[in-house]
Amino acid sequence: MDTAQESYKPDLVVYGEHFCALSDALGVCKFSTAETYSLLPDDLAAGLSALWGRPVSGQELLTIGERIVNLERLYNVREGLSRRDDRLPERFTQEPVDVWSYSLDGEGRPVRSASPLRTGAVIALQPMLDRYYQLRGWTPEGIPTLATLERLGLHILQHTPAKENASTS
């Protein structure tokens, strides 16, 4: 995988968010799951299958994580957040940097490549957000679609606008 290319990043973010939400829900340390991937969803599924006394797959667990992410998004949408709030610090999208590749030496220490993979790189966030929302099944504004909510069994929670704050009157 060419880390200088941004096209794959939304896919990795979606997977990582599902796995992190699952890890949080199970009370499993993210260092052993989403940070180092020493435990994968199928590993967690094997343990939970034994615990629950019924089979569960790693994909089913990732879908649980996906449900959690969509519940969180629905809350944020209800509170008025949208695409305009899905942003990175300006420095990431405006200041060019060089992108390097790394390998490990014989003792497992990172070694930087002799020349950068790409020079003057800035993050093109909007195309990545488009892909991210598409993968999530959200509208271009970042709102989960009814089809996504139905697929996840969350359709009863479809978006309703935030209520006016009564204490400001």
N, C-alpha and C positions, 0 to 999 in steps of 0.2 A: 504494500500500500504506500503510495507516494504522499507523505505527510505535507508536502508543499501544496497539494491540491485540496481545495475546500469542499469539493462536491460531496464527499463522503461524510462530512462532519455532522450534518443534521441527522443522518441515520444513526451515528454513534451516540449523539446526544439523546435521541429518543430511547434507544436501548438502555443507556446509562441511567436515564431518569426512571424508567420502569424498574430497573434493578435496584436503584437507590430507594425508591418508594417501598419496594418489597422488603428490602433489608431493614428499613426503618420500622415497617409494620411487624416484622418478625422479631425485632430487637436484636438483630445480628449486626455485629461490627462491620461497617462498610469497608474497613481496611482489608478484611478477608474476602469481601465480595466485590463491590464495584471499584475499589481502588487497585487491588492486585489480581483480582479474578482467580484467586486460589480456590474459592468455592463458586461454582456456577449454578444457575437455576436448577439443572438436573440433579446436582448434589443436594441442594436444599429439598428438592422434591422427593428424593429417596428417603431422607430423614423424616419429612412430614408424612409421607405415605406410611411409614412404619408407626409413627406417632398416632395418626388419625385412623389407622386400620383400613384405609381405602387408598387406591392408587391416585396419585396426582402427578401431573407432568410439569417439567420446567416451564413449558409454554403457558400452561394454566396459571402458574405463579406469576409469570411476566404479565399476563392479562390482569391479574389482581393489581400489580403495580401500575398498569395502564389506567385502571379504574381510579386508583388513588390520584394519579396525576390529573385526570380529567375532573375529579371532584375538587381538587385544589384550584384548577383553572376556572371552574364554574363559580367558586367563591370569589376569585379575583375579578372575574367579569361582573359579577353582581355588585362588587364594590367599585366598579367603574374603570378597571384596568383593561387595556386593549393593546393592539400592536404597537402603538406609540410608546408603551412602557416596556416593551421587550427590546432592550437596547444594551449596548456595551459602553464602557467608558469611551469618550471621544478619542482618547489616545490610541485605542485599539483599532479604530476605524479611520484615523487620519495620519498617524505617524508611521512612516515606512520602517520596516525592520527586515533583517535578513533571516531566512529560514534555513536551519541546518539539520542535517541528519546525524544520528548518533548510533554507535554500535557499542558492544561490550567487549572489553579486553579479556584476556585469559583469567583474570581475577574478578570479573563481573563489574568492573568500573566502567562508567560511560566514557566513550572517546568520541569527540566531535570530528566530523568529516573535514577534509582539507579545504573544501570550498562549499559555499552555501548552495542549497538546492534552488533557492530563489532569492533575489535581492529586491529590496524596496517593496516588500509585501505589506499590504494593508488588508484588513478584513472587509470583505464585501458582504455586509450583514443582510441586506434586504433579500438577495437571492437565496441565502441560506434560510431566512425566515419563511420565504415562500415554500421551500422544500419541506421545512420542519412542519409547517401548518398542514401541508398536503399529507405528509406521513401520519400526522396526528388525526386527520379527519376533521380539521377545523376550517372555519371560513378564512378568507384572506385577512380578516381583522383579528383572527386568533380566538374565535368563539367556537366551542365544540358544536358540530352540526347535530341535528336531531338523529340522523342515521348513525352517527358515532355513539351517541348516548343510548340509542336503542340497542345497538350491538353489544354495548357494555352493561345493559340492564339498568341504565341511569336515566332513561327518558322522562321519568317522573320529575326529575330535577332540571328540566330544560330552563334555559336562561330567562330570568325576569330582571328588569332593570332595578338598580339600587333604589331604595326608598330615600326620600328626602330626610335629612337629619332634623327631627322634630325639635331638638333643643336649640336650634338657631333662630326660632321664630320669636 
